[in-house]
Amino acid sequence: MADVTIRKPQPVPMLDFSRQFAVLRQEIFDSIEAVCTSQHFILGPQVTSFEHAAATACAAPHAIGCASGTDAIWLALAAANVGPGDAVITTPFSFFATVSAILRCGATPLLADIDPATFNLSAPAVAKLLDSPVGRNVKAILPVHLYGQCADWDAFTALKQNHKLLLIEDAAQAFGATWNGVPAGALGDAAAFSFYPTKNLSAMGDAGLVTTTSAAIDDHARVLRAHGMRRRYYHEEIGWNSRLDSIQAAVLEVKLRYLPKWNQQRRDHAARYDQLFHKANLTADSTASTDKGIVLPITDPRAGHVFHQYVIRTPRRDELRQYLTDRKIGSEIYYPVPLHLQTSLSYLSYKQGDFPISEAAADEVLALPMYPELREDEQQTVVDTIASFYQ
């Protein structure tokens, strides 16, 4: 490892909303004023306009705005008629909403381990599960495009065809990502996006979106997001209140115009991090072991990564994170506890050791500052500070 000494590194925030807002301030205020003037606050013309723009960006024929990314996963599943008696296979290495949305549909989540290089759901692990006795009730697979990189869609498409299943994308972190040139949101039967403020495409509050290639799923999702109503006060089924408000849609449409540029800046930052880590002689030889250093993010050559997060695997992760925190260098752990070990999901009867790759990742991953406005000198500070920890 490099011999680097840092005495007073500059603070580097994990994320700085103010830098983006400073550039877009007037456009955002103008878009909000237009909503206020129109007095159409819920599912108004701005929502329709954003839905059309988002559908175009995702190369999907249909897009349905909703209240959050969590609701979007539920809507995508429920609109595809996933419900009681069905099982859905997904990953244990994701945010809690991935599994909670399955449960909210009344379906049963089945977990399969992840790929050690990309952290995405492992298609071979899913195939093994499908061939087991519990695979008989599986109706859908819900891969997560984790950290902004699409899951292995070639392999999942083959599983869909062989087993006649639905493929639903949890694309919460992946707006603008691609697989073999096809955008996330147009890969599966339906997809769910989050616009939580930390996302690449971010609202000023909670907001979400479902995209789909199916006119039937589109129609069903629109009914479900409005309490099961197609006609006002006539409830065809029990839905939910999950409508996208017009102010969030207006802000999102402003930001959507800049997203390709921002995503390219993230890719550029990721490449620079890679260069800095190699130059500092901090990287491991292996792509999956931290025995001899830091493992950098792996990008599948078929994937167009948008680096929602830049996540390394690192030895002595918790000590390193505290060292960075003490020097006001931002970092985060996505995710410290795999879903199968969450207390609230203990009744699913999974145990420690069931998904060893996910468990190892939870002990080693560390997300570093990553956003379009991140400066080169800040990246240098991050890497120099990490180097000083390992010297």
Beta strands, then each sheet from edge to edge (+ up, - down):
strand 1: 62-66
strand 2: 87-90
strand 3: 108-111
strand 4: 138-142
strand 5: 166-170
strand 6: 178-179
strand 7: 182-183
strand 8: 190-194
strand 9: 208-212
strand 10: 229-231
strand 11: 234-235
strand 12: 303-304
strand 13: 310-313
strand 14: 365-368
sheet 1: 1+ 9- 8+ 5+ 4+ 2+ 3+
sheet 2: 7+ 6- 12+
sheet 3: 10+ 11-
sheet 4: 13+ 14-
end
